[in-house]
Amino acid sequence: MITDDELARRAKEFMDANRSIADDQFAFRGAQYDAGLGMVHFPEGRGGLGGSRGQQAVVDAILRDNGVTYDDLRINPIGIGMGAPTVLMYGSEELKDKHLRRIFTGEDIWCQLFSEPTHGSDVAGIPSRAVRDGDEWVVNGQKVWTTLAHVSNFGMLLTRTNPDVPKHKGLSYFVLDMHAPGVEVRPLFQMTGEAEFNEVFLTDVRIDDSLRLGEEGEGWRVAITTLMNERVALAGGPSPRGSGPIAELVRVWRERRDSMSPTEYAVWRDRVAGLWVDAEIVRLTNFRAKQAAVGGSPGPEGSVGKLASAELSKRINEAIVELLGAEGMLHEPGYPMTRSSESMGTRTGRFLRSRANTIEGGTSEIMRNILGERVLGLPGDVRVDTDVPWSEIPK
Ligand SMILES: Cc1cc2nc3c(=O)[nH]c(=O)nc-3n(C[C@H](O)[C@H](O)[C@H](O)COP(=O)(O)OP(=O)(O)OC[C@H]3O[C@@H](n4cnc5c(N)ncnc54)[C@H](O)[C@@H]3O)c2cc1C
Protein backbone atom coordinates (compact mmCIF):
# COMPACT_ATOMS: atom_id res chain seq x y z
CA MET A 1 0.00 0.00 0.00
CA ILE A 2 1.16 3.55 -0.71
CA THR A 3 2.91 5.20 2.26
CA ASP A 4 1.83 8.50 3.80
CA ASP A 5 5.16 10.06 2.76
CA GLU A 6 4.74 9.06 -0.86
CA LEU A 7 1.14 10.28 -0.81
CA ALA A 8 2.21 13.62 0.62
CA ARG A 9 4.90 13.96 -2.05
CA ARG A 10 2.36 13.29 -4.81
CA ALA A 11 -0.17 15.69 -3.29
CA LYS A 12 2.42 18.52 -3.14
CA GLU A 13 3.49 17.85 -6.71
CA PHE A 14 -0.14 17.80 -7.82
CA MET A 15 -0.85 21.05 -6.00
CA ASP A 16 2.10 22.81 -7.64
CA ALA A 17 1.00 21.63 -11.09
CA ASN A 18 -2.66 22.56 -10.67
CA ARG A 19 -2.59 25.74 -8.61
CA SER A 20 -3.74 27.80 -11.58
CA ILE A 21 -7.04 25.90 -11.87
CA ALA A 22 -7.73 25.68 -8.12
CA ASP A 23 -10.76 27.99 -8.36
CA ASP A 24 -12.43 25.88 -11.03
CA GLN A 25 -14.09 23.11 -9.01
CA PHE A 26 -14.82 20.74 -11.88
CA ALA A 27 -11.40 21.14 -13.54
CA PHE A 28 -9.41 20.94 -10.30
CA ARG A 29 -11.29 17.99 -8.85
CA GLY A 30 -11.22 16.24 -12.22
CA ALA A 31 -7.43 16.51 -12.22
CA GLN A 32 -7.35 15.37 -8.59
CA TYR A 33 -9.40 12.30 -9.53
CA ASP A 34 -7.12 11.54 -12.48
CA ALA A 35 -4.06 11.76 -10.20
CA GLY A 36 -5.59 9.18 -7.83
CA LEU A 37 -5.83 11.75 -5.04
CA GLY A 38 -9.63 12.14 -4.96
CA MET A 39 -10.64 9.00 -3.08
CA VAL A 40 -7.29 7.42 -2.26
CA HIS A 41 -8.86 4.17 -1.05
CA PHE A 42 -10.32 3.61 -4.56
CA PRO A 43 -8.26 1.63 -7.10
CA GLU A 44 -5.79 3.26 -9.50
CA GLY A 45 -7.59 4.65 -12.54
CA ARG A 46 -10.79 5.11 -10.52
CA GLY A 47 -9.87 8.18 -8.49
CA GLY A 48 -7.59 6.45 -6.01
CA LEU A 49 -4.32 4.66 -5.34
CA GLY A 50 -5.54 1.63 -3.38
CA GLY A 51 -4.72 3.29 -0.05
CA SER A 52 -6.71 3.30 3.20
CA ARG A 53 -9.70 5.54 3.85
CA GLY A 54 -7.77 7.34 6.56
CA GLN A 55 -5.01 8.33 4.13
CA GLN A 56 -7.31 10.79 2.37
CA ALA A 57 -6.57 13.07 5.33
CA VAL A 58 -2.92 13.31 4.20
CA VAL A 59 -3.98 14.70 0.81
CA ASP A 60 -6.74 16.90 2.19
CA ALA A 61 -4.38 18.53 4.71
CA ILE A 62 -1.92 19.50 1.96
CA LEU A 63 -4.68 20.91 -0.23
CA ARG A 64 -6.09 22.83 2.73
CA ASP A 65 -2.66 24.29 3.55
CA ASN A 66 -2.62 25.57 -0.03
CA GLY A 67 -6.00 27.25 0.33
CA VAL A 68 -8.06 24.55 -1.45
CA THR A 69 -11.05 23.79 0.75
CA TYR A 70 -13.48 21.79 -1.42
CA ASP A 71 -15.51 19.65 0.94
CA ASP A 72 -16.98 16.33 -0.26
CA LEU A 73 -19.81 16.68 2.25
CA ARG A 74 -20.86 20.00 0.78
CA ILE A 75 -20.21 19.19 -2.86
CA ASN A 76 -21.92 15.81 -3.22
CA PRO A 77 -22.36 14.03 0.12
CA ILE A 78 -24.52 11.16 -1.08
CA GLY A 79 -22.76 10.73 -4.42
CA ILE A 80 -19.25 10.66 -2.99
CA GLY A 81 -20.07 8.99 0.32
CA MET A 82 -22.39 6.29 -0.99
CA GLY A 83 -22.98 6.37 -4.76
CA ALA A 84 -19.33 6.10 -5.78
CA PRO A 85 -18.48 3.07 -3.56
CA THR A 86 -21.64 1.29 -4.71
CA VAL A 87 -20.95 1.92 -8.42
CA LEU A 88 -17.34 0.88 -7.87
CA MET A 89 -18.35 -2.41 -6.29
CA TYR A 90 -21.33 -3.37 -8.48
CA GLY A 91 -21.30 -1.23 -11.61
CA SER A 92 -20.22 -2.32 -15.10
CA GLU A 93 -17.05 -0.75 -16.50
CA GLU A 94 -19.29 1.55 -18.60
CA LEU A 95 -21.12 2.76 -15.50
CA LYS A 96 -17.85 3.34 -13.65
CA ASP A 97 -16.48 5.31 -16.61
CA LYS A 98 -19.64 7.33 -16.89
CA HIS A 99 -20.21 8.17 -13.25
CA LEU A 100 -17.26 8.00 -10.85
CA ARG A 101 -15.32 11.04 -12.07
CA ARG A 102 -18.41 13.23 -12.41
CA ILE A 103 -19.58 12.22 -8.93
CA PHE A 104 -16.26 13.31 -7.49
CA THR A 105 -16.13 16.62 -9.35
CA GLY A 106 -19.72 17.40 -8.34
CA GLU A 107 -20.91 17.68 -11.95
CA ASP A 108 -23.56 15.08 -11.10
CA ILE A 109 -25.22 15.30 -7.71
CA TRP A 110 -26.70 11.98 -6.52
CA CYS A 111 -29.49 11.04 -4.15
CA GLN A 112 -30.59 7.83 -2.43
CA LEU A 113 -34.08 6.47 -3.13
CA PHE A 114 -34.55 3.81 -0.45
CA SER A 115 -37.15 4.92 2.14
CA GLU A 116 -40.85 4.76 1.31
CA PRO A 117 -43.83 6.09 3.30
CA THR A 118 -44.52 2.69 4.87
CA HIS A 119 -40.93 1.45 5.14
CA GLY A 120 -37.86 3.19 6.57
CA SER A 121 -36.11 1.04 9.18
CA ASP A 122 -37.59 -2.06 7.54
CA VAL A 123 -36.54 -0.87 4.09
CA ALA A 124 -36.35 -4.47 2.82
CA GLY A 125 -40.16 -4.50 2.90
CA ILE A 126 -40.69 -1.60 0.44
CA PRO A 127 -43.72 -1.96 -1.85
CA SER A 128 -42.55 0.09 -4.91
CA ARG A 129 -42.44 -2.20 -7.95
CA ALA A 130 -40.42 -2.64 -11.10
CA VAL A 131 -41.91 -4.87 -13.79
CA ARG A 132 -39.77 -6.14 -16.64
CA ASP A 133 -40.64 -5.13 -20.21
CA GLY A 134 -38.03 -6.48 -22.63
CA ASP A 135 -34.68 -4.82 -21.89
CA GLU A 136 -36.37 -2.26 -19.66
CA TRP A 137 -38.05 -2.09 -16.29
CA VAL A 138 -41.19 -0.06 -15.61
CA VAL A 139 -41.18 1.39 -12.10
CA ASN A 140 -44.09 2.65 -10.02
CA GLY A 141 -44.09 3.77 -6.41
CA GLN A 142 -43.25 6.55 -3.99
CA LYS A 143 -40.03 7.40 -2.19
CA VAL A 144 -39.74 9.78 0.74
CA TRP A 145 -37.11 11.74 2.71
CA THR A 146 -34.97 11.79 -0.43
CA THR A 147 -32.20 14.21 0.49
CA LEU A 148 -31.06 16.47 -2.38
CA ALA A 149 -33.42 14.85 -4.94
CA HIS A 150 -34.33 18.37 -6.11
CA VAL A 151 -30.78 19.02 -7.31
CA SER A 152 -29.79 15.49 -8.33
CA ASN A 153 -29.08 14.15 -11.80
CA PHE A 154 -28.98 10.54 -10.63
CA GLY A 155 -30.43 8.46 -7.82
CA MET A 156 -29.74 5.05 -6.28
CA LEU A 157 -33.06 3.27 -6.57
CA LEU A 158 -33.99 0.21 -4.55
CA THR A 159 -37.23 -1.39 -5.68
CA ARG A 160 -39.06 -4.72 -5.76
CA THR A 161 -38.69 -6.84 -8.87
CA ASN A 162 -40.15 -10.07 -7.47
CA PRO A 163 -42.95 -9.96 -4.85
CA ASP A 164 -43.27 -13.74 -4.60
CA VAL A 165 -40.03 -14.44 -2.73
CA PRO A 166 -39.03 -13.37 0.82
CA LYS A 167 -38.61 -9.62 1.11
CA HIS A 168 -34.80 -9.47 1.06
CA LYS A 169 -34.62 -11.68 -2.05
CA GLY A 170 -37.00 -9.82 -4.38
CA LEU A 171 -35.25 -6.44 -4.57
CA SER A 172 -33.12 -4.99 -7.36
CA TYR A 173 -31.00 -1.86 -7.44
CA PHE A 174 -30.79 0.64 -10.31
CA VAL A 175 -29.14 3.91 -11.23
CA LEU A 176 -32.09 6.20 -11.93
CA ASP A 177 -31.91 9.24 -14.21
CA MET A 178 -33.72 11.82 -12.07
CA HIS A 179 -34.82 13.69 -15.21
CA ALA A 180 -36.45 10.63 -16.81
CA PRO A 181 -40.16 10.95 -17.71
CA GLY A 182 -42.37 9.93 -14.76
CA VAL A 183 -39.98 11.09 -12.01
CA GLU A 184 -41.62 13.86 -9.97
CA VAL A 185 -39.81 15.53 -7.07
CA ARG A 186 -41.75 17.49 -4.44
CA PRO A 187 -40.04 19.31 -1.53
CA LEU A 188 -40.64 18.42 2.13
CA PHE A 189 -40.08 21.22 4.62
CA GLN A 190 -38.36 20.33 7.89
CA MET A 191 -38.52 21.92 11.31
CA THR A 192 -35.19 23.60 10.55
CA GLY A 193 -37.01 25.69 7.94
CA GLU A 194 -35.33 24.04 4.98
CA ALA A 195 -36.43 21.59 2.36
CA GLU A 196 -33.27 19.60 1.86
CA PHE A 197 -35.28 16.48 1.28
CA ASN A 198 -38.23 15.49 -0.85
CA GLU A 199 -40.94 13.09 -1.83
CA VAL A 200 -40.26 11.40 -5.16
CA PHE A 201 -43.14 9.95 -7.16
CA LEU A 202 -42.32 7.32 -9.79
CA THR A 203 -45.00 6.78 -12.42
CA ASP A 204 -44.30 4.32 -15.25
CA VAL A 205 -40.62 5.29 -15.17
CA ARG A 206 -38.63 3.24 -17.70
CA ILE A 207 -35.12 2.12 -16.73
CA ASP A 208 -32.82 0.17 -19.03
CA ASP A 209 -31.63 -3.11 -17.55
CA SER A 210 -28.01 -2.04 -18.17
CA LEU A 211 -28.50 0.46 -15.33
CA ARG A 212 -28.96 -2.33 -12.78
CA LEU A 213 -26.26 -2.62 -10.09
CA GLY A 214 -25.77 -6.24 -9.01
CA GLU A 215 -27.84 -9.20 -10.11
CA GLU A 216 -31.62 -9.16 -10.40
CA GLY A 217 -32.98 -9.99 -6.93
CA GLU A 218 -29.63 -9.12 -5.29
CA GLY A 219 -30.59 -5.50 -4.56
CA TRP A 220 -30.48 -6.00 -0.81
CA ARG A 221 -26.81 -6.95 -0.91
CA VAL A 222 -26.05 -3.84 -2.98
CA ALA A 223 -28.13 -1.70 -0.62
CA ILE A 224 -26.09 -2.94 2.34
CA THR A 225 -22.94 -1.63 0.64
CA THR A 226 -24.61 1.76 0.24
CA LEU A 227 -25.87 1.80 3.83
CA MET A 228 -22.54 0.76 5.35
CA ASN A 229 -20.79 3.51 3.44
CA GLU A 230 -23.51 5.97 4.46
CA ARG A 231 -22.88 5.23 8.12
CA VAL A 232 -19.15 5.74 7.75
CA ALA A 233 -19.84 9.04 5.95
CA LEU A 234 -22.31 10.16 8.63
CA ALA A 235 -19.89 9.25 11.42
CA GLY A 236 -17.82 12.16 10.10
CA GLY A 237 -14.40 12.66 8.60
CA PRO A 238 -11.13 13.12 10.46
CA SER A 239 -11.40 16.40 12.34
CA PRO A 240 -9.00 18.33 14.56
CA ARG A 241 -9.26 17.89 18.35
CA GLY A 242 -11.92 20.13 19.91
CA SER A 243 -13.50 21.13 16.57
CA GLY A 244 -17.11 20.96 15.34
CA PRO A 245 -20.08 21.04 17.75
CA ILE A 246 -17.89 20.75 20.84
CA ALA A 247 -15.98 23.89 19.83
CA GLU A 248 -19.28 25.75 19.68
CA LEU A 249 -20.26 24.48 23.15
CA VAL A 250 -16.96 25.67 24.61
CA ARG A 251 -17.48 29.05 22.91
CA VAL A 252 -20.98 29.47 24.39
CA TRP A 253 -19.74 28.30 27.80
CA ARG A 254 -16.99 30.95 27.74
CA GLU A 255 -19.54 33.61 26.76
CA ARG A 256 -21.86 32.70 29.65
CA ARG A 257 -19.72 31.46 32.52
CA ASP A 258 -18.98 34.86 34.09
CA SER A 259 -22.67 35.50 34.74
CA MET A 260 -23.20 32.15 36.51
CA SER A 261 -23.57 31.53 40.25
CA PRO A 262 -20.73 29.43 41.77
CA THR A 263 -22.97 26.34 41.86
CA GLU A 264 -24.17 26.81 38.30
CA TYR A 265 -20.59 27.36 37.23
CA ALA A 266 -19.40 24.12 38.84
CA VAL A 267 -22.26 22.05 37.40
CA TRP A 268 -21.78 23.45 33.88
CA ARG A 269 -18.00 23.11 33.99
CA ASP A 270 -18.45 19.44 34.83
CA ARG A 271 -20.98 18.92 32.02
CA VAL A 272 -18.92 20.76 29.38
CA ALA A 273 -15.77 18.86 30.37
CA GLY A 274 -17.66 15.53 30.24
CA LEU A 275 -18.97 16.28 26.75
CA TRP A 276 -15.51 17.40 25.61
CA VAL A 277 -14.07 14.06 26.75
CA ASP A 278 -16.88 12.15 25.00
CA ALA A 279 -16.29 14.15 21.81
CA GLU A 280 -12.61 13.29 21.91
CA ILE A 281 -13.36 9.58 22.43
CA VAL A 282 -15.76 9.53 19.48
CA ARG A 283 -13.29 11.47 17.32
CA LEU A 284 -10.42 9.12 18.08
CA THR A 285 -12.57 6.00 17.67
CA ASN A 286 -13.80 7.15 14.24
CA PHE A 287 -10.25 8.09 13.30
CA ARG A 288 -8.93 4.66 14.28
CA ALA A 289 -11.72 2.86 12.38
CA LYS A 290 -10.92 4.89 9.24
CA GLN A 291 -7.18 4.29 9.53
CA ALA A 292 -7.79 0.55 9.71
CA ALA A 293 -10.28 0.42 6.84
CA VAL A 294 -8.92 -0.23 3.38
CA GLY A 295 -11.01 -0.50 0.19
CA GLY A 296 -14.19 -2.58 -0.04
CA SER A 297 -17.35 -2.44 2.00
CA PRO A 298 -17.03 -1.12 5.57
CA GLY A 299 -18.16 -3.36 8.41
CA PRO A 300 -20.36 -2.68 11.46
CA GLU A 301 -17.77 -0.27 12.91
CA GLY A 302 -19.41 2.39 10.68
CA SER A 303 -22.74 1.81 12.44
CA VAL A 304 -21.09 2.13 15.86
CA GLY A 305 -19.41 5.38 14.80
CA LYS A 306 -22.65 6.70 13.36
CA LEU A 307 -24.55 5.87 16.58
CA ALA A 308 -21.95 7.51 18.80
CA SER A 309 -21.57 10.63 16.62
CA ALA A 310 -25.32 11.17 16.23
CA GLU A 311 -26.14 10.78 19.92
CA LEU A 312 -23.22 12.99 20.92
CA SER A 313 -24.22 15.69 18.44
CA LYS A 314 -27.69 15.73 19.99
CA ARG A 315 -26.34 15.98 23.55
CA ILE A 316 -23.90 18.77 22.67
CA ASN A 317 -26.50 20.81 20.79
CA GLU A 318 -28.96 20.37 23.66
CA ALA A 319 -26.32 21.66 26.08
CA ILE A 320 -25.71 24.70 23.84
CA VAL A 321 -29.40 25.59 23.76
CA GLU A 322 -29.72 25.10 27.53
CA LEU A 323 -26.73 27.35 28.11
CA LEU A 324 -28.33 30.00 25.93
CA GLY A 325 -31.37 29.95 28.23
CA ALA A 326 -34.36 31.93 26.95
CA GLU A 327 -32.29 33.06 23.98
CA GLY A 328 -32.11 29.42 22.88
CA MET A 329 -35.83 29.48 22.16
CA LEU A 330 -35.51 32.32 19.65
CA HIS A 331 -35.04 31.84 15.95
CA GLU A 332 -31.91 33.73 15.08
CA PRO A 333 -31.83 36.05 12.07
CA GLY A 334 -31.16 34.25 8.80
CA TYR A 335 -33.78 31.59 9.37
CA PRO A 336 -35.96 31.65 6.28
CA MET A 337 -37.80 28.76 4.66
CA THR A 338 -35.08 27.83 2.21
CA ARG A 339 -33.99 24.87 0.14
CA SER A 340 -30.36 25.15 1.16
CA SER A 341 -28.58 24.54 4.45
CA GLU A 342 -28.71 28.08 5.81
CA SER A 343 -30.10 27.04 9.19
CA MET A 344 -26.89 25.12 9.85
CA GLY A 345 -25.23 28.50 10.28
CA THR A 346 -27.26 29.22 13.43
CA ARG A 347 -27.14 27.66 16.88
CA THR A 348 -30.87 26.92 16.99
CA GLY A 349 -30.72 25.60 13.43
CA ARG A 350 -27.97 23.15 14.36
CA PHE A 351 -29.91 22.11 17.49
CA LEU A 352 -33.03 21.34 15.44
CA ARG A 353 -31.02 19.54 12.74
CA SER A 354 -29.21 17.37 15.30
CA ARG A 355 -32.45 15.45 15.96
CA ALA A 356 -32.26 14.21 12.38
CA ASN A 357 -28.75 12.83 12.96
CA THR A 358 -30.29 10.03 15.04
CA ILE A 359 -32.78 9.12 12.27
CA GLU A 360 -31.03 9.56 8.91
CA GLY A 361 -29.01 6.62 7.62
CA GLY A 362 -30.74 4.31 10.12
CA THR A 363 -32.09 5.26 13.55
CA SER A 364 -30.11 4.91 16.76
CA GLU A 365 -32.29 1.92 17.72
CA ILE A 366 -31.37 0.16 14.48
CA MET A 367 -27.68 1.01 15.02
CA ARG A 368 -27.93 -0.53 18.51
CA ASN A 369 -29.46 -3.66 16.99
CA ILE A 370 -26.52 -3.93 14.57
CA LEU A 371 -24.05 -3.31 17.38
CA GLY A 372 -25.77 -5.91 19.59
CA GLU A 373 -26.07 -8.57 16.92
CA ARG A 374 -23.00 -8.12 14.73
CA VAL A 375 -20.40 -6.82 17.17
CA LEU A 376 -21.46 -8.17 20.57
CA GLY A 377 -23.08 -11.39 19.27
CA LEU A 378 -26.27 -10.91 21.29
CA PRO A 379 -29.52 -12.70 20.28
CA GLY A 380 -31.16 -11.17 17.19
CA ASP A 381 -34.18 -8.87 16.98
CA VAL A 382 -37.54 -10.63 16.59
CA ARG A 383 -38.14 -11.15 12.84
CA VAL A 384 -41.28 -13.01 11.82
CA ASP A 385 -41.45 -12.21 8.12
CA THR A 386 -38.00 -12.93 6.74
CA ASP A 387 -38.85 -16.37 5.28
CA VAL A 388 -42.35 -15.52 4.05
CA PRO A 389 -42.89 -14.47 0.41
CA TRP A 390 -43.28 -10.67 0.43
CA SER A 391 -46.70 -10.90 -1.27
CA GLU A 392 -48.00 -12.98 1.68
CA ILE A 393 -46.85 -10.59 4.44
CA PRO A 394 -49.94 -8.86 5.94
CA LYS A 395 -49.89 -5.21 4.86
C1 LIG B 1 -32.46 14.17 7.64
C2 LIG B 1 -32.89 12.88 7.00
C3 LIG B 1 -32.45 12.56 5.75
C4 LIG B 1 -32.85 11.37 5.15
N1 LIG B 1 -32.42 11.13 3.87
C5 LIG B 1 -32.82 9.99 3.24
C6 LIG B 1 -32.43 9.75 1.89
O1 LIG B 1 -31.72 10.55 1.27
N2 LIG B 1 -32.86 8.63 1.30
C7 LIG B 1 -33.65 7.71 1.94
O2 LIG B 1 -33.99 6.70 1.34
N3 LIG B 1 -34.07 7.92 3.22
C8 LIG B 1 -33.66 9.05 3.87
N4 LIG B 1 -34.07 9.29 5.18
C9 LIG B 1 -35.00 8.36 5.81
C10 LIG B 1 -34.40 7.53 6.93
O3 LIG B 1 -33.53 6.56 6.42
C11 LIG B 1 -35.56 6.93 7.70
O4 LIG B 1 -36.28 8.00 8.27
C12 LIG B 1 -35.09 5.99 8.79
O5 LIG B 1 -34.52 4.85 8.24
C13 LIG B 1 -36.24 5.59 9.73
O6 LIG B 1 -37.33 5.13 9.02
P1 LIG B 1 -38.80 5.70 9.31
O7 LIG B 1 -38.71 7.20 9.27
O8 LIG B 1 -39.73 5.02 8.38
O9 LIG B 1 -39.10 5.30 10.79
P2 LIG B 1 -39.63 3.88 11.31
O10 LIG B 1 -38.84 2.80 10.67
O11 LIG B 1 -41.10 3.82 11.16
O12 LIG B 1 -39.24 3.94 12.84
C14 LIG B 1 -40.05 4.57 13.82
C15 LIG B 1 -39.42 4.32 15.19
O13 LIG B 1 -39.41 2.91 15.47
C16 LIG B 1 -38.09 2.48 15.79
N5 LIG B 1 -37.86 1.13 15.26
C17 LIG B 1 -38.18 0.67 14.01
N6 LIG B 1 -37.78 -0.60 13.87
C18 LIG B 1 -37.19 -0.98 15.05
C19 LIG B 1 -36.60 -2.17 15.52
N7 LIG B 1 -36.50 -3.25 14.75
N8 LIG B 1 -36.09 -2.17 16.77
C20 LIG B 1 -36.17 -1.08 17.57
N9 LIG B 1 -36.75 0.09 17.18
C21 LIG B 1 -37.24 0.14 15.94
C22 LIG B 1 -37.18 3.48 15.10
O14 LIG B 1 -35.91 3.54 15.71
C23 LIG B 1 -37.97 4.77 15.27
O15 LIG B 1 -37.72 5.33 16.54
C24 LIG B 1 -33.69 10.47 5.82
C25 LIG B 1 -34.14 10.79 7.11
C26 LIG B 1 -33.74 11.97 7.70
C27 LIG B 1 -34.23 12.28 9.08
The ligand as a MOL file (V3000), in Angstrom:
LIG
                    3D

  0  0  0     0  0            999 V3000
M  V30 BEGIN CTAB
M  V30 COUNTS 53 58 0 0 0
M  V30 BEGIN ATOM
M  V30 1 C -32.4550 14.1670 7.6430 0
M  V30 2 C -32.8880 12.8820 7.0050 0
M  V30 3 C -32.4550 12.5640 5.7490 0
M  V30 4 C -32.8460 11.3750 5.1490 0
M  V30 5 N -32.4190 11.1270 3.8740 0
M  V30 6 C -32.8200 9.9940 3.2420 0
M  V30 7 C -32.4340 9.7490 1.8950 0
M  V30 8 O -31.7250 10.5490 1.2740 0
M  V30 9 N -32.8630 8.6310 1.2970 0
M  V30 10 C -33.6510 7.7140 1.9360 0
M  V30 11 O -33.9860 6.6950 1.3370 0
M  V30 12 N -34.0660 7.9240 3.2210 0
M  V30 13 C -33.6640 9.0500 3.8750 0
M  V30 14 N -34.0660 9.2910 5.1840 0
M  V30 15 C -35.0020 8.3560 5.8080 0
M  V30 16 C -34.3980 7.5300 6.9290 0
M  V30 17 O -33.5320 6.5560 6.4170 0
M  V30 18 C -35.5590 6.9310 7.7030 0
M  V30 19 O -36.2840 8.0020 8.2710 0
M  V30 20 C -35.0900 5.9920 8.7890 0
M  V30 21 O -34.5180 4.8490 8.2420 0
M  V30 22 C -36.2390 5.5880 9.7250 0
M  V30 23 O -37.3290 5.1340 9.0170 0
M  V30 24 P -38.8020 5.6990 9.3110 0
M  V30 25 O -38.7140 7.1960 9.2740 0
M  V30 26 O -39.7340 5.0240 8.3820 0
M  V30 27 O -39.1040 5.2990 10.7940 0
M  V30 28 P -39.6310 3.8790 11.3140 0
M  V30 29 O -38.8370 2.7980 10.6710 0
M  V30 30 O -41.1050 3.8210 11.1620 0
M  V30 31 O -39.2380 3.9360 12.8450 0
M  V30 32 C -40.0530 4.5700 13.8240 0
M  V30 33 C -39.4240 4.3200 15.1880 0
M  V30 34 O -39.4060 2.9110 15.4700 0
M  V30 35 C -38.0890 2.4780 15.7870 0
M  V30 36 N -37.8600 1.1340 15.2550 0
M  V30 37 C -38.1800 0.6740 14.0120 0
M  V30 38 N -37.7770 -0.6030 13.8720 0
M  V30 39 C -37.1930 -0.9790 15.0500 0
M  V30 40 C -36.6000 -2.1720 15.5200 0
M  V30 41 N -36.5050 -3.2530 14.7470 0
M  V30 42 N -36.0900 -2.1740 16.7720 0
M  V30 43 C -36.1660 -1.0790 17.5730 0
M  V30 44 N -36.7460 0.0870 17.1800 0
M  V30 45 C -37.2440 0.1410 15.9390 0
M  V30 46 C -37.1800 3.4810 15.0970 0
M  V30 47 O -35.9130 3.5360 15.7090 0
M  V30 48 C -37.9680 4.7740 15.2700 0
M  V30 49 O -37.7220 5.3260 16.5360 0
M  V30 50 C -33.6940 10.4740 5.8220 0
M  V30 51 C -34.1380 10.7850 7.1110 0
M  V30 52 C -33.7390 11.9740 7.6980 0
M  V30 53 C -34.2320 12.2850 9.0760 0
M  V30 END ATOM
M  V30 BEGIN BOND
M  V30 1 1 1 2
M  V30 2 1 2 3
M  V30 3 2 2 52
M  V30 4 2 3 4
M  V30 5 1 4 5
M  V30 6 1 4 50
M  V30 7 2 5 6
M  V30 8 1 6 7
M  V30 9 1 6 13
M  V30 10 2 7 8
M  V30 11 1 7 9
M  V30 12 1 9 10
M  V30 13 2 10 11
M  V30 14 1 10 12
M  V30 15 2 12 13
M  V30 16 1 13 14
M  V30 17 1 14 15
M  V30 18 1 14 50
M  V30 19 1 15 16
M  V30 20 1 16 17
M  V30 21 1 16 18
M  V30 22 1 18 19
M  V30 23 1 18 20
M  V30 24 1 20 21
M  V30 25 1 20 22
M  V30 26 1 22 23
M  V30 27 1 23 24
M  V30 28 2 24 25
M  V30 29 1 24 26
M  V30 30 1 24 27
M  V30 31 1 27 28
M  V30 32 2 28 29
M  V30 33 1 28 30
M  V30 34 1 28 31
M  V30 35 1 31 32
M  V30 36 1 32 33
M  V30 37 1 33 34
M  V30 38 1 33 48
M  V30 39 1 34 35
M  V30 40 1 35 36
M  V30 41 1 35 46
M  V30 42 1 36 37
M  V30 43 1 36 45
M  V30 44 2 37 38
M  V30 45 1 38 39
M  V30 46 1 39 40
M  V30 47 2 39 45
M  V30 48 1 40 41
M  V30 49 2 40 42
M  V30 50 1 42 43
M  V30 51 2 43 44
M  V30 52 1 44 45
M  V30 53 1 46 47
M  V30 54 1 46 48
M  V30 55 1 48 49
M  V30 56 2 50 51
M  V30 57 1 51 52
M  V30 58 1 52 53
M  V30 END BOND
M  V30 END CTAB
M  END
